[in-house]
Amino acid sequence: MPRLNEHTPYLHPDCDVVDSTFGKFVEIGRGSRVARSEFGDYSYCDRYADIANTTIGKFANIASFTRIGPTDHPMHRASLHHFLYRSADYWDDAEADAAFFDHRRSRRAEIGHDTWIGHGAIIRPEVTIGHGAVVAAGAVVTKDVAPYMIVAGLPATPLRERFPGPVADRLMALAWWDWSHDRLRAALHDFRSLAIEAFLERYGG
């Protein structure tokens, strides 16, 4: 029996999940925190990922100890501290700053299909990682990443294309991530064995 299924996400121990949704064949690694986020089909995160206010496409590969959509503090005010917006934690007669939390939750990160987010990478709010892109381990991504681009560094900058532009365009047009589970199984050998150009020729991309 396969470990993953289309009905229930596979949550490892000690996960903290709040207001989030999961597609088919999703796995959430031990100790991960997922808040107000969406995981597309087949996507997973490894251990101790911290993901907030993020929309994740299909087949995303998110390594351990990543931080996506890290929350921020009110730098334009006299203080940065929690007491400004988590005020009810400090005083009986004060309320939380609902507008601050609404603004924070509106600043969503977007992770495309078939992406790879490396170990310990940080992706800032309102950043989009294009389909097929790779974020190197330890990178801090502050700007959008183009589809099929590999980025690294502090802040992350492009290293090289994963595939040449025309090949990437054909993969985007093929959109194999929308195939059915059965079609993926039927093509599994070709995914494993064919060079990218041969794969695209066979499947019409």
C-alpha positions in Angstrom: 0.0 0.0 0.0 1.5 3.4 -0.9 2.3 5.7 2.1 0.7 8.7 0.5 -2.9 9.0 -0.8 -5.3 11.4 -2.4 -7.6 11.8 0.5 -5.6 12.7 3.6 -2.3 14.6 3.9 0.5 12.7 5.6 1.4 14.8 8.7 4.5 13.6 10.6 4.5 14.1 14.4 4.6 17.5 16.1 3.2 19.5 13.2 1.3 22.8 13.9 -1.3 23.4 11.2 -3.7 26.4 11.2 -6.3 27.4 8.6 -4.5 25.5 5.8 -5.6 23.3 2.9 -3.9 20.3 1.3 -4.2 18.7 -2.1 -3.7 15.0 -3.0 -0.6 13.1 -2.0 0.8 15.9 0.2 3.3 15.3 3.0 4.2 17.6 5.9 7.5 16.9 7.7 8.0 16.5 11.4 7.7 19.6 13.5 6.7 21.8 10.6 4.4 24.8 11.1 1.9 25.7 8.4 -0.4 28.7 8.8 -3.0 30.1 6.4 -1.4 28.3 3.4 -2.4 26.0 0.6 -0.4 23.0 -0.7 -1.1 21.8 -4.2 -1.2 18.1 -5.1 2.0 16.1 -4.5 3.8 18.9 -2.8 5.7 18.3 0.4 7.9 20.0 3.0 10.6 18.2 5.0 11.2 18.6 8.8 10.8 21.9 10.6 9.6 24.0 7.7 7.8 27.2 8.7 5.3 28.3 6.1 2.8 31.1 6.5 0.5 33.0 4.2 1.7 31.0 1.1 0.1 29.4 -1.9 2.1 26.4 -3.1 1.6 24.8 -6.5 1.8 21.1 -7.3 4.9 19.0 -7.0 6.8 21.6 -4.9 9.8 20.1 -3.1 10.5 22.1 0.1 13.5 21.1 2.2 13.9 21.1 5.9 14.2 24.3 8.0 12.9 26.5 5.3 11.0 29.7 6.1 8.4 30.9 3.6 6.4 34.0 4.1 8.0 35.1 7.4 5.9 37.5 9.3 7.2 41.0 9.9 7.1 43.7 12.6 5.8 47.3 12.3 9.1 49.1 11.6 7.3 52.4 10.9 6.0 52.7 14.5 7.7 53.8 17.7 8.2 50.1 18.7 8.5 46.8 16.9 7.3 44.8 19.8 4.4 42.3 20.2 2.7 44.6 22.7 1.6 46.8 19.8 -0.4 44.2 18.0 -0.8 41.3 20.5 -2.0 43.7 23.1 -4.5 41.4 24.7 -1.7 39.2 25.8 -0.4 42.1 28.0 -3.6 44.0 29.2 -7.1 42.9 30.2 -8.6 46.0 28.6 -6.7 46.0 25.3 -7.5 44.2 22.0 -5.3 42.7 19.3 -4.6 45.0 16.3 -6.8 43.2 13.8 -5.8 45.5 11.0 -2.2 44.7 11.4 -2.9 41.0 11.3 -5.1 41.4 8.2 -2.3 43.3 6.4 0.2 40.6 7.4 -2.0 37.8 6.1 -2.6 39.6 2.8 1.1 39.6 1.9 1.2 36.1 0.3 4.1 34.3 -1.1 3.5 32.2 -4.2 5.5 29.0 -5.0 5.0 27.5 -8.5 4.7 23.9 -9.7 7.7 21.6 -9.7 9.9 23.9 -7.6 12.7 23.1 -5.3 13.3 25.2 -2.2 16.6 24.2 -0.6 17.5 23.6 3.0 17.3 26.7 5.2 16.1 29.0 2.4 14.0 32.0 3.3 11.4 33.4 0.9 10.0 36.8 1.8 6.2 37.7 1.7 4.8 38.8 -1.7 7.6 37.0 -3.6 6.6 34.6 -6.4 8.8 31.6 -7.3 8.1 30.6 -10.9 7.3 27.1 -12.1 10.3 24.8 -12.2 12.6 27.2 -10.4 15.2 26.2 -7.8 16.2 28.2 -4.7 19.6 27.1 -3.4 20.1 26.1 0.3 20.5 29.1 2.6 19.3 31.6 0.0 17.2 34.6 1.1 14.8 35.5 -1.7 13.5 39.1 -1.7 12.4 39.3 -5.4 10.4 37.2 -7.8 12.2 34.3 -9.4 11.5 33.6 -13.1 10.3 30.1 -14.2 13.1 27.5 -14.5 15.7 29.8 -13.0 18.2 28.7 -10.3 19.0 31.4 -7.7 21.4 31.5 -4.7 22.9 33.9 -2.2 22.1 36.7 0.2 20.0 38.2 -1.3 19.3 35.6 -3.9 20.4 36.3 -7.5 20.2 34.2 -10.6 22.9 31.6 -11.2 21.7 30.1 -14.4 18.7 28.7 -16.2 17.6 25.2 -15.3 16.7 24.7 -18.9 17.2 27.0 -21.9 14.3 29.4 -22.5 12.7 27.5 -25.4 12.8 24.2 -23.4 11.3 25.9 -20.4 8.5 27.4 -22.5 7.7 23.9 -23.9 7.6 22.5 -20.4 5.3 25.3 -19.3 3.0 24.6 -22.3 3.0 20.8 -21.6 2.0 21.5 -18.0 2.6 17.8 -17.0 1.8 18.7 -13.4 -1.9 18.7 -14.4 -1.8 15.1 -15.6 -3.9 12.5 -13.8 -2.3 10.2 -11.3 -2.7 7.3 -13.8 -1.1 9.2 -16.6 1.9 10.1 -14.4 2.3 6.4 -13.5 2.1 5.5 -17.2 4.9 8.0 -18.0 7.0 7.2 -15.0 9.6 5.3 -17.0 10.0 8.2 -19.4 10.3 10.7 -16.7 13.2 8.7 -15.3 15.0 7.7 -18.5 14.4 10.3 -21.3 16.5 13.4 -21.8 14.4 16.5 -21.6 14.2 17.1 -25.4 13.2 13.5 -26.0 10.6 13.7 -23.3 9.1 16.8 -24.8 9.1 15.2 -28.3 7.3 12.2 -27.0 4.6 14.1 -25.1 4.0 16.9 -27.5 5.5 19.8 -25.5 
